[in-house]
């Protein structure tokens, strides 16, 4: 684990944006800079963090954590579904097949929790009992485990807009996906989630919920974007879950819910100006991202305090991408 001092020093070198015109046409997402060149896409995962569909700031080494965790999980789940990964020439970079994405995110939830407008708990607390076609009973408590995981798809919002929950029926009605494709992807999503939960459990971690993105490549359904990272998923510690749940207390988190909760406590849930996030919150959030990587993968997180942009440029040149 990197020291707080190293994380503080890296605040001066976080990767906020990239500029590599020779890589191809650039599209900037909330967290990733995408460069398209023919049938390939080069994805550079920056250190930007988003919450409530807004880009907030940068966190030390966050991009490396996300990219390396995604690579880890793509390898662990390729027996379930093909993914778009070709190569990872740098800790922050993935080279992938250019796919045709479905305009829907597949959110699988094992527990009722969350603070965003699309979260299961936020909707349930407002009285919603039919969540994307899932009929929820009365009397559930925050952070309670569902009898079995549920799927709550959402639309994929444009940059700066908000995702919205959507049902299977509406997805098919609005021709966002065919019925056949949706049902296939739904089953794949549950299998991915089950595998993720089992691997995380071996390390004393609960995979609470997550989102998956899929597309097609040469007519075949493939997994895209990221999988089981602290950005796309919630993780809790298993050893204290029961005690904290019984006491009605919040769970110990190792994901970006820590930042979401801090923002919500300071009156921000996506509207208005983003509060200034103190360095100590950024450092603690970065520590949690790195902790998630080490706990879940069982691997040491190797990184140095350095200019990430220059390292990426060097590695891309060495691998023949620049």
Secondary structure, 3 states (H helix, E strand, C coil): CCCHHHHHHHHHHCCCCCCCHHHCEEEECCCEEEEEECCEEEEEECCEEEECCEEEEECCCHHHHHHHHHHHHHHHHCCCCCECEEEEEECCEEEEECCEEEEEEEEEEEEECCCCCCCHHHHHHCCCCEECCEECCCCCCCCEEEEEEEECCEECCCCCCCCCECCHHHHHHCCCCCHHHHHHHHHHHHHHHHHHHHHHHHCCEEEEEEEEEEEEECCEEEEECCCCCCCCEEEEECCCHHHHHHCCCCCCECCCHHHHHHHHHCCCCCCCCCCCCCHHHHHHHHHHHHHHHHHHHCCCCCCCCCCHHHHHHHHHHHCCCC
